[in-house]
Every structure is written in C-alpha cells, then in structure tokens.
Amino acid sequence: MKNTNIKFKDKKIQKSWKYLKKYTYQPYKVIIMVIFFPIVLLLSFLCSKIFISYLFKYKKSGISKEGYQLNSWEQIEYDIKARKLKDFAIQKDNVEELDLGDEEKKISALIVKRKDNNFKKWVIGLHGFKRNKYSGLRSCNFFYEKGYNILTFDAYAHGNTYGVKSDFGLTNAKILDQMISWIKQKFKAVEIGILGVSMGATTSLYYAKEYYKKNPVSWMIADCPFSSAIPQIRFFLKRYLKIPWYFMSLGIKRNFLRYSKSDIAKVSLFDKYERVKKLPILYIHGLKDEFIPYHCSVVMHHLKNNQDEDKNSQLVLFEKSKHSACYQDHQTEYKNKVYNFIETKNKF
C-alpha cells in the first residue's frame, strides 16, 4: 500500500484513512512479527495453502449449487427472482454472446444492441471476483432503457475468457482498455461509460489510472471497490480467521507472483489522480459492507476530488447495504443517483 503518509484535514476522511492503515505494516507490528517469527512463518504457510485454494479454485461453468447453469441466461432468471429485481430492462432475445480477440487470448463477451440501431452510447459492465459476464449484465441492465447499448465480458481467468489464475483486476484492466478501443472502432461511439462492481470496480479504477489518458471514456461508476489488493487480502484474512493479519500474511506478493505470475502490489489506487482529473467518477458503497470496507471509497473519492478543478466526482453511501447489494436494496434510488450523475457530469 503506497503513500501511507498522506495527511487529511477532514475528520471523517481521517477516520477512514486510519482504518485502512490498520492493514499496512507499522513499526510495532514488525516488532511483534520478529518476536513471534516462527509462529508467523507457520501460520502464513498454512493460510497460504488455504487461501490459494480459495483464490484460484472456483467453478467457472456447469451447474451451480442453486441448480442453474452458470454463465447463462438461466443465471439472470435466477438472480431476478432471488434478488427481487424490478423492471429488468433486457430480454433474452436481445443478448448476443460472442468471442473477441485472438484464439490464444479469447475474451468471452455479451453484447446488447439497441433495436433502433443507434450505437452512439455504450455502457461496459464489469463483474466481481468469481462471477461472470451475466453478473455484469445484471448490474447494468437498466442503462438499456435509457438508450444505451451494453457490453459485458468474462474477466481475466473467469468464465470463458483466457487466463488460468485471477490477479485481482490487474490484467483485466488491460482487457477493458481493449474493449473500449473495440467499441470506438467498430461503432464510432461518442459516449462510453463503465459500471464496475467489487473487483470490477477496482478494475475500472485501475484502468483509469493506467490507460484513461490515452484511451478516455465519458464517466465511471465504481460500486464497492477495494483500494489496494494486498491490504484487501489482509482484511479478508483478519475478518474470517479472527487472527491479527500480520501473524498470517507473510509473502502474499511472492505467492501471487508464483501462482498467477502477476505483481498484485501494482493494484493500488492511492496515487496518480492527476491522470484522471477530467474523468467523472461516482463511487458507491454500502456502509454495512462486510467484504470490502466502505472506507476505501471514502478515501479514493477524497483523493480524486482533490485533483479535480470542478469537483466532478461524487460519493454515495447506502446505510444498510452489505457487499455489492446497493443496487438490489435500493433499486429506484440507485438508478436515479446513477442517471442524475451521468446527466450532470457527462463531459466526453
């Protein structure tokens, strides 16, 4: 986690920053680790074996435990009922599944085109960890009723897209950059927006940091993003194993390099906001998020607006929503917040 010495004047921002710093190394934590090093080494080894399995072994196809076909329209039908989604804007016949890219690096995508053949406005939906392109479609379906075409795709190492082991959005940001270019070239789009959820939100923000200046989009919705990959893993370990994270997270970066061949330490979103000062970003988070702390969005929104000349980004916090549940819990309000943001901030 970079830039741990950032200072904030606002007390609410200070509170969120202090919370996030709990998952970074500090002198007293290092001293404790040295004193109990054999225990730290053993617990880190055991946790790596357990957590590596969680990270890299997940079902990409076949029948879910609920009985529907994964990565299919059946999944949408199940989600509509289970999540009590109202006014789902898309019909099965509207959805086209296609493969993009070359055979070695195939990207499995869904595309929903407007029936009036107006292809000027597009939304790209990005799904979360262990999800797929139909999850992405569920999250952004309501844009269709506002005249947008929609593209979603299986993230890197998810569904039918290339890759074996996920790297927390690092490679997926590069794929997103490719998809943006493809839409621009094929459809001559004049407006492209992105809505990402969880890992998809972090993917979109990392794309903004690394690719936006050369390949810009109109606006971005980041729903429950994490701000840095390694501290996020530490948060997960602490929450679910009930042990201080510094007793069991030695070697996270090394293990990822070994298994996924990626340096996930690069997925850190606390710097380079000068690169995205013209990009309107709406950060959304549930205050009851048990998987990614809402403090991530609070701090990132503050850092973003500090670079914006016209303060073109916003933060919306939903009081009672858990992880990635803001849309299903507050459907009308959620859509209105998104629509209003786009109408007032679109500067493509």
Secondary structure, DSSP 8 states (H G I E B T S, - for coil): ---TT---SSHHHHHHHHHHHTTS--HHHHHHHHHTHHHHHHHHHHHHHHHHHHHH----SSB-TTSSBTTSHHHHHHHHHHTT--S----GGGEEEEEES-STT-EEEEEE--TT---SEEEEEE--TT--HHHHHHHHGGGGGGT-EEEEE--TTSTTSS-SS--TTHHHHHHHHHHHHHHHHHH--SEEEEEEETHHHHHHHHHHHHHTTTS--SEEEEES--SBHHHHHHHHHHHHH-S-GGGT-TTHHHHHHHHHS--GGG-B-SS-GGGGTTS-EEEEEETT-SSS-THHHHHHHHHHHHH-SS---EEEEETT--TT-HHHHSHHHHHHHHHHHHHHH---
